[in-house]
Amino acid sequence: MPHRSVRHRPRTALAALATVSLLGTAVLTGCDSGSDRTTKGATSDAGRRPAAAPVWDRSPESVAAVGDSITRGFDACSVLADCPEASWSTGTDRSVRSLAVRLLGASGAAAHSWNHAETGARIAQLPEQMALAAKEDPDLVTVMIGANDACRDSVRGLTPVADFRASFEAAMRQLRSAAPKAQVYVSSVPDLKRLWSTGRGSQLGKQIWKLGLCPSMLGDADDMGASAVARRAAVQDRVIAYNGVLREVCAKDARCRYDGGAVFDYRFTGKQLSQWDWFHPGRNGQARLAEIAYRNVTAARPPG
């Protein structure tokens, strides 16, 4: 989606009042808040104050997206091409009803959302994307990254977990330095092994996979020998480790919410996968991702 230099809509008086109220509370979950209780000449009883609720606005008014080909809607509309209008995060396609559309309405999404994801992006590129997102001064930033770190030519080429952590931490610092109040919604990395298991039922899909799509998982799709099985298991373990990093780093930020593994756990079927590569989400799959995100962003509590 091209960059839009559009100012945010003026907030309503109620929204502004709610924001002031939230900012008036302690930001850290460990802080306390409450009114003073006094008795005859006594000072307030601070020990009885209730703990402050974590800061999370369930109705953000602008959305910026960072990530990889899934957020760019790759292969959702046509073969080997980005289709940002079908993006689960910021797209405007009516059949998808992206997170931005569900939060802001169609016109609001068109004016107040930005897609800085890049097809082929890995976690090392996330700090740069975060810097671009921060310039939009968004209320919410969505993150979906990591599949390309696991989709390499071989298991040796997978991004080390320590490097993955360092890049994600750097991306969060980049955002916080420029947009300290922006909320962050972090999607788990999809279950690549389940996508392999689902997509390998398509002869056309397997032919496309031979062009080099995620060879660490999809290469020699019908090979069930010990070496191939071990290779896929190693990729699966790495994806699980990446999701652990996303969860742990996000948990340290009061304005970050991880999806609790919801995308990893989602059982994509052929109906949700792109008809051109049987790996990326098609429009139906993008809509399912949007549903998951909207449910988690607007929930009173973060996913367990």
HELIX and SHEET records of a PDB file:
HELIX    1   1 ALA A   13  LEU A   23  1                                  11    
HELIX    2   2 ALA A   46  ARG A   48  5                                   3    
HELIX    3   3 PRO A   84  ALA A   86  5                                   3    
HELIX    4   4 LEU A   99  ALA A  111  1                                  13    
HELIX    5   5 ILE A  123  GLN A  125  5                                   3    
HELIX    6   6 LEU A  126  LYS A  135  1                                  10    
HELIX    7   7 ALA A  147  ALA A  150  1                                   4    
HELIX    8   8 VAL A  155  GLY A  157  5                                   3    
HELIX    9   9 VAL A  161  ALA A  178  1                                  18    
HELIX   10  10 LEU A  192  GLY A  199  1                                   8    
HELIX   11  11 GLN A  203  TRP A  209  1                                   7    
HELIX   12  12 PRO A  215  LEU A  218  1                                   4    
HELIX   13  13 ALA A  226  ALA A  251  1                                  26    
HELIX   14  14 ALA A  262  ASP A  265  1                                   4    
HELIX   15  15 ARG A  283  THR A  298  1                                  16    
SHEET    1   A 5 SER A 113  ASN A 115  0                                        
SHEET    2   A 5 VAL A  63  GLY A  67  1                                        
SHEET    3   A 5 LEU A 140  MET A 144  1                                        
SHEET    4   A 5 GLN A 183  VAL A 186  1                                        
SHEET    5   A 5 CYS A 256  TYR A 258  1                                        
END                                                                             
